[in-house]
Amino acid sequence: MFISRSFCQVLIHLKMLEAPELLNGVIAYSPDYATYRLKLARIYLNNTNLDEARTHYQKAIELLAQSDEDYILMDEVRELRNKLELH
């Protein structure tokens, strides 16, 4: 199953109630795909569900542990970390 980045961005900005359910279904299918976990963490953060946001953020960090700091997702990781630290 593939969800485009632009579709994830739409879900994030609209704060759709269905977005977490949809992305959790994708994660059930591909649990080791960090991108989906980061997108879900951002949605939860935008919906002020901080516990769920942190849970998915931490799992994404674990999945990306061996990644190079220059890997494009690491920019999103840093941005999300900064936002989570503010809450």
NUDREN-56874 format. One record per residue (C-alpha): z, y, x. Coordinates in steps of 0.25 Angstrom, whole numbers, padded with zeros to 4 digits, always signed. Example, Ala and Ser with C-alpha at 12.3 -4.5 7.8 and 13.67 -1.06 7.14 Angstrom:
+0031-0018+0049/+0029-0004+0055/
This chain:
+0000+0000+0000/-0004+0014+0005/+0002+0027+0001/-0005+0039+0007/+0002+0050+0014/-0003+0060+0004/+0002+0052-0008/+0016+0051-0002/+0016+0066+0000/+0013+0068-0015/+0024+0059-0018/+0034+0066-0009/+0030+0080-0014/+0030+0076-0029/+0044+0069-0027/+0038+0059-0037/+0049+0049-0043/+0039+0038-0041/+0037+0041-0026/+0049+0033-0021/+0046+0021-0030/+0032+0021-0025/+0035+0022-0010/+0046+0012-0011/+0036+0003-0017/+0027+0006-0005/+0039+0004+0005/+0041-0010-0002/+0027-0014+0002/+0027-0007+0016/+0042-0006+0020/+0039-0003+0034/+0030+0009+0032/+0038+0021+0037/+0028+0031+0030/+0032+0027+0016/+0047+0027+0019/+0046+0042+0025/+0038+0046+0012/+0048+0040+0003/+0060+0046+0011/+0053+0060+0009/+0052+0057-0006/+0066+0053-0007/+0070+0066+0002/+0062+0075-0008/+0069+0068-0019/+0083+0070-0013/+0085+0055-0012/+0091+0056+0002/+0096+0042+0004/+0083+0036+0000/+0076+0046+0009/+0085+0043+0021/+0083+0028+0019/+0068+0028+0019/+0068+0038+0031/+0077+0029+0039/+0068+0017+0036/+0056+0025+0040/+0063+0029+0053/+0066+0014+0056/+0051+0011+0053/+0047+0022+0063/+0057+0019+0074/+0046+0015+0084/+0037+0026+0080/+0032+0036+0090/+0038+0050+0087/+0024+0055+0086/+0021+0046+0075/+0017+0054+0063/+0027+0049+0054/+0038+0053+0063/+0035+0068+0059/+0038+0064+0045/+0051+0056+0050/+0056+0069+0057/+0053+0078+0045/+0060+0068+0035/+0072+0067+0044/+0074+0082+0045/+0073+0083+0030/+0083+0071+0028/+0093+0078+0038/+0093+0090+0030/+0098+0083+0018/
